[in-house]
Amino acid sequence: MAEEQQQDYFAFFDRDHLEKCFEKGEDHLCHRYWTKDTLGNPMLAEQHVVMYRDLSNDDLLAITYVLDLTKIEELHAKDVEQRKILEEDIKKIEGLASQYSTLYFINLNTKEYSKYDINGTASEESTEDHTGNSEDYFNRFRNLVNSYAHPDFREELLRFADEDYLKRLLRDKKRYAYRFQNTGKNGEYQWLELVLIKFAKIEEEASNIAFAFLNVDEEEREKEIHRKALVDALAAAEHANRAKTVFLNNMSHDIRTPMNAIIGFTALAAAHLDNVETTRDYLSKISTSSNHLLSLINDVLDMSRIESGRVKIEEKEVHLPDVLHDLRTIIQSNISAKQQDLYIDTQDILNEDIITDKLRLNQVLLNIVSNAIKFTSVGGTISIRVSEKPCKLNGYATYEFRIKDNGIGMSEEFQKHIFESFTREQTSTVSGIQGTGLGMAITKNIVDMMGGTISVKSEEGKGTEFSVVFDCKLSDNVVKYEPIPELQGARALVVDDDTDTCMSVSKMLRQIGMRADWTVSGKESIVRAIEEFFRIYRKKDETVEDR
């Protein structure tokens, strides 16, 4: 016993001190102190003193005994430590409860569990439902899994209702998470995350475990969207690689064909320099082959510029009739060569001056019309119709360009891929027609850059119709149609087999003061013209008689 403890000991058992305590009614005193047992080990001793008076001589007597409290103190210290750990665990649980939608705390030693609400406090709902024996919780857990969990996850989830499995699972880790699908309020499956958290030292066996549940449906759905986007991007890249391989195969043939023609006809022309007519014919064929080769190279270069972002849209004032006139001029020779019929008409065009990129607009229309000429047989028909419609944007108008042919058409499957790069329909009808498979991809990219839309309708053997729509800003130079005095009240008959054309032209004639009628029947137009002739003739006769 240390010196200080000895002083306390002797002071406690001093006769005067004991008598004073007895006089105050304290007849049972105890004192704790550390000493050593017979083996020299540290011992916590508790010495008791019981005092009473001898009634015969009034002497103060005392009985004393010593208790060994060493083991009891060790248990108490351990209990204090456990209580401290438990208090820390509760603080952690309360912190977790604010993070998770549902939290259960299970003590596998005491077989008790408690549910914590979202505010981080033990649930105050009925104890029958939310506190009790851990086996009750596991039974409830199994029932919920069997009733609501997606079948693909049930087997794994049911393992978490086994205490031995939980102890093994958390032996070397303090946290374990598992995601699964569960039936939500709307009856659809949603993603949840079950998080198991061990509240014990790393080397100790799991005894206090938290079951935390978190709704991660939105996160998982976003992951699925990103995953699908990556899959689609990979599929697109693989498709592009395959398409480029096919493209190179096609291009090697398509480029070789005009190159062989150029080389061959050049050699023939050199061998027939004395024959002017023959040489002129060879030179014409060389020119045709050269132009075709140039168009192939231009397609490749255009696509390369578009993909690299070097194509810029330059908007300027454009006169719409000039665009149609230039288009007719460019394609007229090809139309004539195939003896095809070309129709260009406008419908309800009130504003002919617009702000757009004339070069790119012309390129879009030329690509589509060139394909129409290419894939329409000799004697076929190609029509180009431009119409103006109101636009929601102030100072803008919507222009629709429809290019229709009665050519070979396209399959329904190919229409889904027509705007993809290096894509050509592989049929016996198309295989003999040269091309890179880039024209429509280039067209689609330009239309997108100009803020427009493009769509296609087609049927094999019946033809194809492309529709391109742009919202164009109107020019400040607004043209107003003024009535022409010489034509005021003059009658006009518009004849065409297209109703829209008749109505559009009639509307324009009325704007300049004429009385316009229309018909889609040739026979009716002749009858009405004869009737009008005789009406005017009779009127003249009546005038002469009056005179």
Secondary structure as GFF3:
##gff-version 3
##sequence-region A 1 547
A	DSSP	alpha_helix	3	12	.	.	.	ID=ss1
A	DSSP	alpha_helix	15	23	.	.	.	ID=ss2
A	DSSP	beta_strand	28	36	.	.	.	ID=ss3
A	DSSP	beta_strand	42	53	.	.	.	ID=ss4
A	DSSP	beta_strand	60	68	.	.	.	ID=ss5
A	DSSP	alpha_helix	70	97	.	.	.	ID=ss6
A	DSSP	beta_strand	102	107	.	.	.	ID=ss7
A	DSSP	beta_strand	112	116	.	.	.	ID=ss8
A	DSSP	alpha_helix	127	130	.	.	.	ID=ss9
A	DSSP	beta_strand	131	133	.	.	.	ID=ss10
A	DSSP	alpha_helix	134	148	.	.	.	ID=ss11
A	DSSP	alpha_helix	151	158	.	.	.	ID=ss12
A	DSSP	three_ten_helix	159	161	.	.	.	ID=ss13
A	DSSP	alpha_helix	163	169	.	.	.	ID=ss14
A	DSSP	beta_strand	175	183	.	.	.	ID=ss15
A	DSSP	beta_strand	189	198	.	.	.	ID=ss16
A	DSSP	beta_strand	208	215	.	.	.	ID=ss17
A	DSSP	alpha_helix	217	271	.	.	.	ID=ss18
A	DSSP	alpha_helix	276	307	.	.	.	ID=ss19
A	DSSP	beta_strand	316	319	.	.	.	ID=ss20
A	DSSP	alpha_helix	320	337	.	.	.	ID=ss21
A	DSSP	beta_strand	341	347	.	.	.	ID=ss22
A	DSSP	beta_strand	353	356	.	.	.	ID=ss23
A	DSSP	alpha_helix	358	374	.	.	.	ID=ss24
A	DSSP	beta_strand	381	390	.	.	.	ID=ss25
A	DSSP	beta_strand	396	405	.	.	.	ID=ss26
A	DSSP	alpha_helix	412	415	.	.	.	ID=ss27
A	DSSP	alpha_helix	439	449	.	.	.	ID=ss28
A	DSSP	beta_strand	453	459	.	.	.	ID=ss29
A	DSSP	beta_strand	463	474	.	.	.	ID=ss30
A	DSSP	three_ten_helix	485	487	.	.	.	ID=ss31
A	DSSP	beta_strand	491	495	.	.	.	ID=ss32
A	DSSP	alpha_helix	499	511	.	.	.	ID=ss33
A	DSSP	beta_strand	515	519	.	.	.	ID=ss34
A	DSSP	alpha_helix	522	546	.	.	.	ID=ss35
###
